[in-house]
Amino acid sequence: MIYKSFTSFLFFSIFIFFAFGSSDDRTPEEKCADGTTAFVMSQSFVEKRLRSPSTADFPYTSSEGVRMQYMGECTHKIWAYVDAQNAFGATIRTNYYTELQNKKGTDEWRLIDLKMPE
């Protein structure tokens, strides 16, 4: 009986957390200026250009060699790198630059520029 009550309580608590506890109280301006989100989104654009995206290993925002710049108007510039396998299966480091823009306060991102060696 106690087990059943505890299980019900646990499921109810998890439901409440996901339904109400994970809300984002940031303004649309704060959301679009978030550099960490921009950095993660830049990775998805870079992965599309890789020969073996499943092998991609990206650095953290605080890693040496990573630079992020907020330009205003929900636009970000990101300089970073990715370690991934090339056509021969060797893991190589590729530096890249992206410029991307968020549709203010939404989950929509637009790639403005991407530079990385082929």
N, C-alpha and C positions, 0 to 999 in steps of 0.2 A: 504494500500500500504506500509506504514512504517512497519507494523507488518510483512508482507511477506518478506521485505528486511532484517529486523532484524533476523527473523528466518533463512533465508538463510545464513546470516553472521554467526550466532551462529553455525549452522551445519558445515559450512566451517571451522570455527575456531577449533572446536572439531576435525574434520578430520585432519587438519594440526598438531595439538598437538600430536595426536596418531601416525601419519605417520612420523613426524620428531622431535617432541619435547621430546620424551621419549627414545631417543637413549642412549646407554650405552657406554661411551667413555673409559671405563676401559680396561686395557690390560688383556690378558688371565691369567697372573700371579696374577694380582690384583683380578680378579673374583674368582679364585680358592682359594685365601687366605682369602676370606670374611667370617668372623666368624658368622655373623648374618645369612647368607644364610645357612651355615652349621648347625646352631642351628635349623632353621626351617625345614631343611631336616631331622635332627635327629628325630624331632617330628613325621614325617610321618612314619618312621620306627618303632617308639614306638607304634603309634596308631594301627599298624597291629597286635601287640601282646596283645592289650587290649581286655577284654571281652565285653566292651561297649564303643567303640571308639567315638561314638557321644557325650558322656558325658565328654570327655577329656578336661581338663582346664590346659594349660601349662603356666608357668611363663614367664616374660620378660627376655631378656638377662641380664638386669641390676638387676634382683631380687636376693635377698639373697638366697644362696644355688645353684646358677647357676655358673658354671665355664667352660670356653672354653679355649682350648689350641691349637694353630696352630703348627703342627709338621714339616711343610715344605712338599714339594712334593705333595701339594694339599690335605694333610691329616689333619684331625681335631679330637680332643678328646673333648667330651662334657659330663659334669656331670650336671644333672638337676633332675627335678621331674615332675610328672603329678598327678593331682587330677582327679580321674575317679571312676565311680561306679564299684563295684565288682559284683560277681554272686548273691549276696543277695540284691543288690540295694543300698548298703551303699557306700558313697563317701569316698575313702581312698587315701592317698598320697603314691605314689610309687616313690622311687628314682631310677634313671637309669644312665647308662654309655654307651655311644656310641663312636665308632671310625669309621669314614667314610672318603671316599676319593672322590674328584671331578675329573672327566675327564677334565683336564685342560681347563678352559675357556668355558665349555659347561654347559648344564643343567642336565647332567648325574652324578648321585651320586651312589657310591657302598658302601654298608655296610660291614665293616671289622669285627666289634665286637659289640655286644649288650648284656649288662648284666642288668637284672632287675628281681626281685622275681616274681615267677609265681602266 
